[in-house]
Amino acid sequence: MARLPHARLAFALRRCATPDGDDRRLVVVCRIYCIGAASGRMSRHYAGPGSVESPQDAAIPTMPGGGTSCDDRMVPRATTVNPARSTHASEVIDGLLAVSRVLVALTAQSMAQLDAEVTLVQYRALVILADGPCRSGDLAAELGIAPSTATRLCDRMVARDLMRRFRRASDRRASWLALTPRGRDLVGAIMRQRRAAIARYARRIPPENSEALSKLLLAFLEAAGEVPQSEWWRRWRQSDRIPADAVSA
């Protein structure tokens, strides 16, 4: 989760807000985390760029007069926004954006310390494949780049024995990508290096705030569709395996 667009953060935070609408707890723990950090598949499950409404919200038709249709009855749509709630949500979003800057910096430092010789975009591509093989077109979509750009990126990764290409007997037209053992090991080494760096900052957070912070982060990751770390590592260990129906590229 190296880059988190503002609108996507807003959507995820709305989903992990407390049921009673009180965002103060989120603001407090986010500030604590930012202070501690200051002294990067979010991957693939967010709403579309620029969207801050959930699919359910978008599906409700708006009727003339500002209402919605529901069982042939007019239900007025709320037109007022609680200023305090809006301020709290904005502070949480800004805090998480600040945290993302710290994490991106730690990723770059970890890559430099390991002399990985890959760019952040190339590393992101490797991390996506750590979740399992995927089509080259899907990888381009995940990275938000043109298919031709993704092809050139993967050409370099294949030449360095970090990725491999193959086709599947069930779909010979699509080109698939997977990590090689070398690529898998590189991703694992950078992840461990990043964890050690994050741990140094985490130890500065007062113990009495750790539980609240943990709950906030787990709620945010669940809203974002990110898998738990134990599941991520399980998939990483198998990421250099190719399907049984794989054929030569």
ZADO-1210 file (C-alpha; in nm, 4 decimals, padded with zeros to 6 digits):
<atoms>
<atom x="00.0000" y="00.0000" z="00.0000" code="MET" pos="1"/>
<atom x="00.2422" y="00.2499" z="-00.1083" code="ALA" pos="2"/>
<atom x="00.0081" y="00.5123" z="-00.2549" code="ARG" pos="3"/>
<atom x="-00.3422" y="00.5739" z="-00.1260" code="LEU" pos="4"/>
<atom x="-00.5473" y="00.8270" z="-00.3267" code="PRO" pos="5"/>
<atom x="-00.7475" y="01.0645" z="-00.1090" code="HIS" pos="6"/>
<atom x="-01.0881" y="00.9536" z="-00.2358" code="ALA" pos="7"/>
<atom x="-01.0097" y="00.5840" z="-00.1862" code="ARG" pos="8"/>
<atom x="-00.8983" y="00.6511" z="00.1685" code="LEU" pos="9"/>
<atom x="-01.2249" y="00.8326" z="00.2318" code="ALA" pos="10"/>
<atom x="-01.4243" y="00.5355" z="00.1054" code="PHE" pos="11"/>
<atom x="-01.2321" y="00.2854" z="00.3196" code="ALA" pos="12"/>
<atom x="-01.2545" y="00.5016" z="00.6306" code="LEU" pos="13"/>
<atom x="-01.6303" y="00.5378" z="00.5925" code="ARG" pos="14"/>
<atom x="-01.6567" y="00.1593" z="00.6029" code="ARG" pos="15"/>
<atom x="-01.4478" y="00.1223" z="00.9192" code="CYS" pos="16"/>
<atom x="-01.6074" y="00.4131" z="01.1108" code="ALA" pos="17"/>
<atom x="-01.7737" y="00.3341" z="01.4429" code="THR" pos="18"/>
<atom x="-02.1473" y="00.2486" z="01.4269" code="PRO" pos="19"/>
<atom x="-02.2445" y="00.5488" z="01.6392" code="ASP" pos="20"/>
<atom x="-02.0698" y="00.7842" z="01.3990" code="GLY" pos="21"/>
<atom x="-01.8051" y="00.8908" z="01.6528" code="ASP" pos="22"/>
<atom x="-01.4724" y="00.9220" z="01.4696" code="ASP" pos="23"/>
<atom x="-01.2803" y="01.0647" z="01.7625" code="ARG" pos="24"/>
<atom x="-01.1190" y="00.7316" z="01.8469" code="ARG" pos="25"/>
<atom x="-00.9906" y="00.7015" z="01.4897" code="LEU" pos="26"/>
<atom x="-00.8473" y="01.0524" z="01.5037" code="VAL" pos="27"/>
<atom x="-00.6679" y="00.9930" z="01.8350" code="VAL" pos="28"/>
<atom x="-00.4989" y="00.6679" z="01.7379" code="VAL" pos="29"/>
<atom x="-00.4100" y="00.7995" z="01.3941" code="CYS" pos="30"/>
<atom x="-00.2379" y="01.1006" z="01.5506" code="ARG" pos="31"/>
<atom x="-00.0526" y="00.8691" z="01.7891" code="ILE" pos="32"/>
<atom x="00.0669" y="00.6546" z="01.4996" code="TYR" pos="33"/>
<atom x="00.1814" y="00.9532" z="01.2971" code="CYS" pos="34"/>
<atom x="00.3758" y="01.0934" z="01.5935" code="ILE" pos="35"/>
<atom x="00.5485" y="00.7605" z="01.6500" code="GLY" pos="36"/>
<atom x="00.6361" y="00.7222" z="01.2837" code="ALA" pos="37"/>
<atom x="00.7608" y="01.0756" z="01.2316" code="ALA" pos="38"/>
<atom x="01.0297" y="01.1006" z="01.5294" code="SER" pos="39"/>
<atom x="00.4088" y="00.2000" z="00.0713" code="GLY" pos="40"/>
<atom x="-00.2999" y="-00.7060" z="-00.3557" code="ARG" pos="41"/>
<atom x="-00.4474" y="-00.1657" z="-00.1065" code="MET" pos="42"/>
<atom x="-00.4462" y="-00.2877" z="-00.3284" code="SER" pos="43"/>
<atom x="-00.6896" y="-00.4151" z="-00.5684" code="ARG" pos="44"/>
<atom x="-01.0210" y="-00.4023" z="-00.3814" code="HIS" pos="45"/>
<atom x="-01.0993" y="-00.0305" z="-00.3593" code="TYR" pos="46"/>
<atom x="-01.3781" y="00.1600" z="-00.5249" code="ALA" pos="47"/>
<atom x="-01.2964" y="00.3203" z="-00.8564" code="GLY" pos="48"/>
<atom x="-01.0763" y="00.6304" z="-00.8729" code="PRO" pos="49"/>
<atom x="-01.2516" y="00.9407" z="-00.7536" code="GLY" pos="50"/>
<atom x="-01.5413" y="00.7514" z="-00.5967" code="SER" pos="51"/>
<atom x="-01.6248" y="00.8183" z="-00.2344" code="VAL" pos="52"/>
<atom x="-01.9618" y="00.6414" z="-00.2343" code="GLU" pos="53"/>
<atom x="-02.0196" y="00.2770" z="-00.1624" code="SER" pos="54"/>
<atom x="-02.1860" y="00.0684" z="-00.4357" code="PRO" pos="55"/>
<atom x="-02.5001" y="00.0578" z="-00.2208" code="GLN" pos="56"/>
<atom x="-02.5159" y="00.4377" z="-00.2029" code="ASP" pos="57"/>
<atom x="-02.4647" y="00.4699" z="-00.5768" code="ALA" pos="58"/>
<atom x="-02.7522" y="00.2297" z="-00.6465" code="ALA" pos="59"/>
<atom x="-03.0169" y="00.4399" z="-00.4664" code="ILE" pos="60"/>
<atom x="-03.2062" y="00.6502" z="-00.7222" code="PRO" pos="61"/>
<atom x="-03.2534" y="01.0154" z="-00.6421" code="THR" pos="62"/>
<atom x="-03.6021" y="01.1537" z="-00.6972" code="MET" pos="63"/>
<atom x="-03.7070" y="01.5112" z="-00.7705" code="PRO" pos="64"/>
<atom x="-03.6957" y="01.7189" z="-00.4568" code="GLY" pos="65"/>
<atom x="-03.3869" y="01.5495" z="-00.3175" code="GLY" pos="66"/>
<atom x="-03.5478" y="01.2268" z="-00.1966" code="GLY" pos="67"/>
<atom x="-03.5069" y="00.8576" z="-00.2825" code="THR" pos="68"/>
<atom x="-03.7582" y="00.5978" z="-00.3974" code="SER" pos="69"/>
<atom x="-03.8226" y="00.3109" z="-00.1573" code="CYS" pos="70"/>
<atom x="-04.1410" y="00.1031" z="-00.1717" code="ASP" pos="71"/>
<atom x="-04.3154" y="00.3906" z="-00.3537" code="ASP" pos="72"/>
<atom x="-04.2534" y="00.6196" z="-00.0552" code="ARG" pos="73"/>
<atom x="-04.0471" y="00.9336" z="-00.0540" code="MET" pos="74"/>
<atom x="-03.7641" y="00.9246" z="00.1979" code="VAL" pos="75"/>
<atom x="-03.5819" y="01.2601" z="00.2220" code="PRO" pos="76"/>
<atom x="-03.2097" y="01.2413" z="00.1594" code="ARG" pos="77"/>
<atom x="-02.9973" y="01.3988" z="00.4297" code="ALA" pos="78"/>
<atom x="-02.8755" y="01.7377" z="00.3193" code="THR" pos="79"/>
<atom x="-02.6820" y="01.8425" z="00.6288" code="THR" pos="80"/>
<atom x="-02.3355" y="01.7279" z="00.7316" code="VAL" pos="81"/>
<atom x="-02.2118" y="01.7192" z="01.0865" code="ASN" pos="82"/>
<atom x="-01.9154" y="01.9615" z="01.0812" code="PRO" pos="83"/>
<atom x="-01.7400" y="01.7824" z="01.3675" code="ALA" pos="84"/>
<atom x="-01.7707" y="01.4438" z="01.1963" code="ARG" pos="85"/>
<atom x="-01.6462" y="01.5862" z="00.8672" code="SER" pos="86"/>
<atom x="-01.3462" y="01.7428" z="01.0412" code="THR" pos="87"/>
<atom x="-01.2627" y="01.4205" z="01.2252" code="HIS" pos="88"/>
<atom x="-01.2798" y="01.2134" z="00.9054" code="ALA" pos="89"/>
<atom x="-01.0607" y="01.4630" z="00.7213" code="SER" pos="90"/>
<atom x="-00.7998" y="01.4506" z="00.9982" code="GLU" pos="91"/>
<atom x="-00.7977" y="01.0707" z="00.9893" code="VAL" pos="92"/>
<atom x="-00.7504" y="01.0687" z="00.6119" code="ILE" pos="93"/>
<atom x="-00.4704" y="01.3250" z="00.6301" code="ASP" pos="94"/>
<atom x="-00.3059" y="01.1282" z="00.9101" code="GLY" pos="95"/>
<atom x="-00.3100" y="00.8054" z="00.7097" code="LEU" pos="96"/>
<atom x="-00.1702" y="00.9866" z="00.4074" code="LEU" pos="97"/>
<atom x="00.1173" y="01.1055" z="00.6268" code="ALA" pos="98"/>
<atom x="00.1704" y="00.7483" z="00.7456" code="VAL" pos="99"/>
<atom x="00.1786" y="00.6302" z="00.3838" code="SER" pos="100"/>
<atom x="00.4628" y="00.8746" z="00.3140" code="ARG" pos="101"/>
<atom x="00.6611" y="00.7231" z="00.5991" code="VAL" pos="102"/>
<atom x="00.5968" y="00.3707" z="00.4707" code="LEU" pos="103"/>
<atom x="00.6998" y="00.4589" z="00.1159" code="VAL" pos="104"/>
<atom x="01.0231" y="00.6054" z="00.2516" code="ALA" pos="105"/>
<atom x="01.0883" y="00.2887" z="00.4539" code="LEU" pos="106"/>
<atom x="01.0288" y="00.0758" z="00.1435" code="THR" pos="107"/>
<atom x="01.2813" y="00.2768" z="-00.0578" code="ALA" pos="108"/>
<atom x="01.5339" y="00.2541" z="00.2261" code="GLN" pos="109"/>
<atom x="01.4875" y="-00.1224" z="00.2557" code="SER" pos="110"/>
<atom x="01.5377" y="-00.1694" z="-00.1170" code="MET" pos="111"/>
<atom x="01.8527" y="00.0431" z="-00.1106" code="ALA" pos="112"/>
<atom x="01.9964" y="-00.1415" z="00.1897" code="GLN" pos="113"/>
<atom x="01.9445" y="-00.4762" z="00.0153" code="LEU" pos="114"/>
<atom x="02.0833" y="-00.3390" z="-00.3124" code="ASP" pos="115"/>
<atom x="01.7691" y="-00.4699" z="-00.4808" code="ALA" pos="116"/>
<atom x="01.8218" y="-00.2643" z="-00.7993" code="GLU" pos="117"/>
<atom x="01.4495" y="-00.2435" z="-00.8713" code="VAL" pos="118"/>
<atom x="01.2271" y="00.0625" z="-00.8887" code="THR" pos="119"/>
<atom x="00.9232" y="00.1108" z="-00.6682" code="LEU" pos="120"/>
<atom x="00.6940" y="00.0255" z="-00.9602" code="VAL" pos="121"/>
<atom x="00.8912" y="-00.2905" z="-01.0346" code="GLN" pos="122"/>
<atom x="00.8807" y="-00.3857" z="-00.6688" code="TYR" pos="123"/>
<atom x="00.5058" y="-00.3268" z="-00.6602" code="ARG" pos="124"/>
<atom x="00.4699" y="-00.5620" z="-00.9571" code="ALA" pos="125"/>
<atom x="00.6644" y="-00.8286" z="-00.7691" code="LEU" pos="126"/>
<atom x="00.4449" y="-00.7808" z="-00.4608" code="VAL" pos="127"/>
<atom x="00.1301" y="-00.8245" z="-00.6715" code="ILE" pos="128"/>
<atom x="00.2684" y="-01.1521" z="-00.8080" code="LEU" pos="129"/>
<atom x="00.3494" y="-01.2629" z="-00.4536" code="ALA" pos="130"/>
<atom x="-00.0275" y="-01.3076" z="-00.4232" code="ASP" pos="131"/>
<atom x="-00.0133" y="-01.5615" z="-00.7062" code="GLY" pos="132"/>
<atom x="00.0235" y="-01.5780" z="-01.0865" code="PRO" pos="133"/>
<atom x="-00.1863" y="-01.3393" z="-01.2956" code="CYS" pos="134"/>
<atom x="-00.2395" y="-01.2332" z="-01.6566" code="ARG" pos="135"/>
<atom x="-00.0136" y="-00.9604" z="-01.7889" code="SER" pos="136"/>
<atom x="-00.3182" y="-00.7445" z="-01.8638" code="GLY" pos="137"/>
<atom x="-00.4397" y="-00.7793" z="-01.5065" code="ASP" pos="138"/>
<atom x="-00.0963" y="-00.6796" z="-01.3778" code="LEU" pos="139"/>
<atom x="-00.1035" y="-00.3659" z="-01.5919" code="ALA" pos="140"/>
<atom x="-00.4459" y="-00.2772" z="-01.4526" code="ALA" pos="141"/>
<atom x="-00.3247" y="-00.3315" z="-01.0955" code="GLU" pos="142"/>
<atom x="-00.0285" y="-00.1012" z="-01.1554" code="LEU" pos="143"/>
<atom x="-00.2404" y="00.1573" z="-01.3354" code="GLY" pos="144"/>
<atom x="-00.0143" y="00.1606" z="-01.6407" code="ILE" pos="145"/>
<atom x="-00.0617" y="00.0896" z="-02.0108" code="ALA" pos="146"/>
<atom x="-00.0275" y="-00.2756" z="-02.1205" code="PRO" pos="147"/>
<atom x="00.2683" y="-00.1860" z="-02.3428" code="SER" pos="148"/>
<atom x="00.4450" y="-00.0242" z="-02.0467" code="THR" pos="149"/>
<atom x="00.3765" y="-00.3313" z="-01.8331" code="ALA" pos="150"/>
<atom x="00.5186" y="-00.5531" z="-02.1076" code="THR" pos="151"/>
<atom x="00.8465" y="-00.3599" z="-02.1112" code="ARG" pos="152"/>
<atom x="00.8620" y="-00.3663" z="-01.7306" code="LEU" pos="153"/>
<atom x="00.8089" y="-00.7425" z="-01.7264" code="CYS" pos="154"/>
<atom x="01.0658" y="-00.7926" z="-02.0025" code="ASP" pos="155"/>
<atom x="01.3273" y="-00.6460" z="-01.7679" code="ARG" pos="156"/>
<atom x="01.2054" y="-00.8556" z="-01.4744" code="MET" pos="157"/>
<atom x="01.2117" y="-01.1743" z="-01.6840" code="VAL" pos="158"/>
<atom x="01.5631" y="-01.0942" z="-01.8082" code="ALA" pos="159"/>
<atom x="01.6754" y="-01.0635" z="-01.4445" code="ARG" pos="160"/>
<atom x="01.5112" y="-01.3965" z="-01.3520" code="ASP" pos="161"/>
<atom x="01.2654" y="-01.2285" z="-01.1139" code="LEU" pos="162"/>
<atom x="00.9536" y="-01.3204" z="-01.3157" code="MET" pos="163"/>
<atom x="00.8605" y="-01.5920" z="-01.5593" code="ARG" pos="164"/>
<atom x="00.6075" y="-01.5955" z="-01.8427" code="ARG" pos="165"/>
<atom x="00.3862" y="-01.8872" z="-01.9369" code="PHE" pos="166"/>
<atom x="00.0575" y="-01.9696" z="-02.1031" code="ARG" pos="167"/>
<atom x="-00.2189" y="-02.1993" z="-01.9881" code="ARG" pos="168"/>
<atom x="-00.3684" y="-02.4834" z="-02.1866" code="ALA" pos="169"/>
<atom x="-00.7165" y="-02.3513" z="-02.1114" code="SER" pos="170"/>
<atom x="-00.6339" y="-02.0052" z="-02.2507" code="ASP" pos="171"/>
<atom x="-00.3351" y="-01.9989" z="-02.4833" code="ARG" pos="172"/>
<atom x="-00.4044" y="-01.6430" z="-02.5977" code="ARG" pos="173"/>
<atom x="-00.3318" y="-01.4816" z="-02.2590" code="ALA" pos="174"/>
<atom x="00.0217" y="-01.4368" z="-02.1295" code="SER" pos="175"/>
<atom x="00.0574" y="-01.5203" z="-01.7602" code="TRP" pos="176"/>
<atom x="00.3236" y="-01.4092" z="-01.5124" code="LEU" pos="177"/>
<atom x="00.4581" y="-01.5606" z="-01.1933" code="ALA" pos="178"/>
<atom x="00.7517" y="-01.5027" z="-00.9613" code="LEU" pos="179"/>
<atom x="01.0651" y="-01.7104" z="-00.9938" code="THR" pos="180"/>
<atom x="01.2253" y="-01.8426" z="-00.6729" code="PRO" pos="181"/>
<atom x="01.4689" y="-01.5504" z="-00.6966" code="ARG" pos="182"/>
<atom x="01.1870" y="-01.2997" z="-00.7294" code="GLY" pos="183"/>
<atom x="00.9962" y="-01.4538" z="-00.4401" code="ARG" pos="184"/>
<atom x="01.3041" y="-01.4420" z="-00.2171" code="ASP" pos="185"/>
<atom x="01.3660" y="-01.0762" z="-00.3040" code="LEU" pos="186"/>
<atom x="01.0108" y="-00.9786" z="-00.2079" code="VAL" pos="187"/>
<atom x="01.0410" y="-01.1711" z="00.1180" code="GLY" pos="188"/>
<atom x="01.3739" y="-01.0088" z="00.2067" code="ALA" pos="189"/>
<atom x="01.2407" y="-00.6565" z="00.1468" code="ILE" pos="190"/>
<atom x="00.9256" y="-00.7299" z="00.3477" code="MET" pos="191"/>
<atom x="01.1303" y="-00.8509" z="00.6437" code="ARG" pos="192"/>
<atom x="01.3553" y="-00.5460" z="00.6216" code="GLN" pos="193"/>
<atom x="01.0498" y="-00.3184" z="00.6174" code="ARG" pos="194"/>
<atom x="00.8982" y="-00.4973" z="00.9167" code="ARG" pos="195"/>
<atom x="01.2142" y="-00.4441" z="01.1194" code="ALA" pos="196"/>
<atom x="01.2129" y="-00.0718" z="01.0345" code="ALA" pos="197"/>
<atom x="00.8438" y="-00.0326" z="01.1219" code="ILE" pos="198"/>
<atom x="00.9005" y="-00.2185" z="01.4494" code="ALA" pos="199"/>
<atom x="01.1525" y="00.0450" z="01.5607" code="ARG" pos="200"/>
<atom x="00.8858" y="00.3148" z="01.5293" code="TYR" pos="201"/>
<atom x="00.6102" y="00.0969" z="01.6769" code="ALA" pos="202"/>
<atom x="00.8107" y="00.0481" z="01.9974" code="ARG" pos="203"/>
<atom x="00.7886" y="00.4236" z="02.0578" code="ARG" pos="204"/>
<atom x="00.4082" y="00.4098" z="02.0837" code="ILE" pos="205"/>
<atom x="00.2919" y="00.4017" z="02.4493" code="PRO" pos="206"/>
<atom x="00.1645" y="00.0530" z="02.5430" code="PRO" pos="207"/>
<atom x="-00.1723" y="00.1892" z="02.6562" code="GLU" pos="208"/>
<atom x="-00.2387" y="00.3050" z="02.2986" code="ASN" pos="209"/>
<atom x="-00.1264" y="-00.0107" z="02.1189" code="SER" pos="210"/>
<atom x="-00.4586" y="-00.1969" z="02.1454" code="GLU" pos="211"/>
<atom x="-00.6615" y="00.0927" z="02.0042" code="ALA" pos="212"/>
<atom x="-00.4123" y="00.1386" z="01.7218" code="LEU" pos="213"/>
<atom x="-00.4214" y="-00.2315" z="01.6380" code="SER" pos="214"/>
<atom x="-00.8015" y="-00.2271" z="01.6190" code="LYS" pos="215"/>
<atom x="-00.7980" y="00.0769" z="01.3927" code="LEU" pos="216"/>
<atom x="-00.5453" y="-00.0747" z="01.1533" code="LEU" pos="217"/>
<atom x="-00.7260" y="-00.4082" z="01.1370" code="LEU" pos="218"/>
<atom x="-01.0571" y="-00.2312" z="01.0674" code="ALA" pos="219"/>
<atom x="-00.8968" y="-00.0222" z="00.7939" code="PHE" pos="220"/>
<atom x="-00.7306" y="-00.3238" z="00.6294" code="LEU" pos="221"/>
<atom x="-01.0585" y="-00.5149" z="00.6376" code="GLU" pos="222"/>
<atom x="-01.2382" y="-00.2199" z="00.4772" code="ALA" pos="223"/>
<atom x="-00.9661" y="-00.2037" z="00.2115" code="ALA" pos="224"/>
<atom x="-00.9873" y="-00.5767" z="00.1349" code="GLY" pos="225"/>
<atom x="-00.6285" y="-00.6528" z="00.2370" code="GLU" pos="226"/>
<atom x="-00.5549" y="-01.0021" z="00.3674" code="VAL" pos="227"/>
<atom x="-00.3975" y="-01.0576" z="00.7124" code="PRO" pos="228"/>
<atom x="-00.0207" y="-01.0914" z="00.7291" code="GLN" pos="229"/>
<atom x="-00.0330" y="-01.4637" z="00.8063" code="SER" pos="230"/>
<atom x="-00.2364" y="-01.5247" z="00.4881" code="GLU" pos="231"/>
<atom x="-00.0077" y="-01.2972" z="00.2843" code="TRP" pos="232"/>
<atom x="00.2982" y="-01.4937" z="00.3891" code="TRP" pos="233"/>
<atom x="00.1229" y="-01.8238" z="00.3124" code="ARG" pos="234"/>
<atom x="00.0534" y="-01.7057" z="-00.0427" code="ARG" pos="235"/>
<atom x="00.4071" y="-01.5686" z="-00.0745" code="TRP" pos="236"/>
<atom x="00.5567" y="-01.9094" z="00.0027" code="ARG" pos="237"/>
<atom x="00.3649" y="-02.0603" z="-00.2904" code="GLN" pos="238"/>
<atom x="00.4031" y="-01.7675" z="-00.5313" code="SER" pos="239"/>
<atom x="00.6776" y="-01.9265" z="-00.7432" code="ASP" pos="240"/>
<atom x="00.4572" y="-02.2244" z="-00.8301" code="ARG" pos="241"/>
<atom x="00.2822" y="-02.2272" z="-01.1650" code="ILE" pos="242"/>
<atom x="-00.0503" y="-02.3997" z="-01.2417" code="PRO" pos="243"/>
<atom x="-00.0537" y="-02.7612" z="-01.3550" code="ALA" pos="244"/>
<atom x="-00.1906" y="-02.6642" z="-01.6967" code="ASP" pos="245"/>
<atom x="00.0941" y="-02.4183" z="-01.7650" code="ALA" pos="246"/>
<atom x="00.2677" y="-02.4506" z="-02.1007" code="VAL" pos="247"/>
<atom x="00.5679" y="-02.2752" z="-02.2471" code="SER" pos="248"/>
<atom x="00.5266" y="-01.9072" z="-02.3269" code="ALA" pos="249"/>
</atoms>
